[in-house]
Amino acid sequence: MVEITYSQPTKFDVYKYWHNSFRHIRILAFVSPDGNDYTMLIMNGIESDVDLSVNLNDVGNNALSKAVKHFVTDKTDNCSPKNDLSVQTNTIHVLLPEHSISTITTLK
């Protein structure tokens, strides 16, 4: 299981569903059968960058120790490699650019 967390407003909002930016984010996550690799495809349909945390507690230790690549496709980049991400306490923190598709993977 891959668990996603994101920041939410703390004040009461009668339009909470409509103001929830996370409804404009789509995520597909795959773990290899042997648990040694994983890939996530994240589509950000929001007009601003999104800071996302991904919990990888159920991913195998071999996958957690591998380098994590981050590729971004948006209006100016086409699957451009970004800085590698690091796994800290089984969690990846990633900044998703506005209106973009991010691929996060341990595959080479």
N, C-alpha and C positions, 0 to 999 in steps of 0.2 A: 504494500500500500504506500502511496505517495501522498503526503498531507501538505496542503497549501495554506499558508496564513498570510494575511494582508491587514493593513491598518484600516480601522473603521472609525467613523465619527462617534464621539462619546455622548453627545447631547441627543435628546429625544427629537425624532424627526418623523412626522406623520407620513412623509413621502419617502421613507427609508428605502423601499424597494427601488424606486425610480432614481434615487440619488446614489445607490450602491454601484460604484464604478466596476466592481468585480463581475457584474453581469455582462460586461463587454469584453471579458477575457475568456478565451477558450483554451483548454489544456488537454493534450493527449500525452499519456506517459506509458512507456513500455519498459519492461525488465526482461532480459534474456532468460530462457528457461534454467540455465545454470546459475543465474544470479550474479554473473560477473560483469555485466554491462547494463546500462540503462540509457534511454533517450527520452527527452521531453520536447514536445512541440507546443509552443505557447504563442497564441495570437492575441495581441493587445489592440483592441479597437477603440481605445480611449485617446483623447486629444492631448494627453500629457504622459510623461514617463511614470512608470509604476514600479515601486520597490516591492519585490516578492520574496518570500522565504519558502523554501521547499524542504520538508522534513523527509529524510530517507531512512527512517528507522528499520524498515523491513527489507532494505536492499543489502545484499551480501557484503561482507567485509572486503572481499577482493575488489568489488566495484567502488567502494568508498575510498580506497587507497589510490585509485587511478586518477590521472589528469582529466579534468572536466572541460571540454571545449564548448565555446559559446559562439554561435553564428547568428547574424541578424540580417533580415531582409526587410527593407522599407523603401520609401520613395527614392532614395539615393543609393542604397547599398543592395547588392544581390548576393545573398548568402556570404556576407563578409565576415571573416573571423574577427572576433573581439578578444579581449584579454581572457585568459583561462580563468575559470572560477575555482574557488577552493571550498572544500567540504570541511566545516567546523562543527563539531559535536553533532554529526549526522545531518547537518542542515546546509543548504546552499542558499546564499543571498544573491539575487540577480536584479539588476535594474533593466526593465523592459522599456525600450524607447517607444514614444508615441506612435500609434498606427503602424505596428511592426509585427513581424513573425520572428520568434527566437527559437533556435534549435540548441538544446543543451544535451551533450552526449559524452559518453566515455569511449565510444567507438572511434577507431582510427580511420 
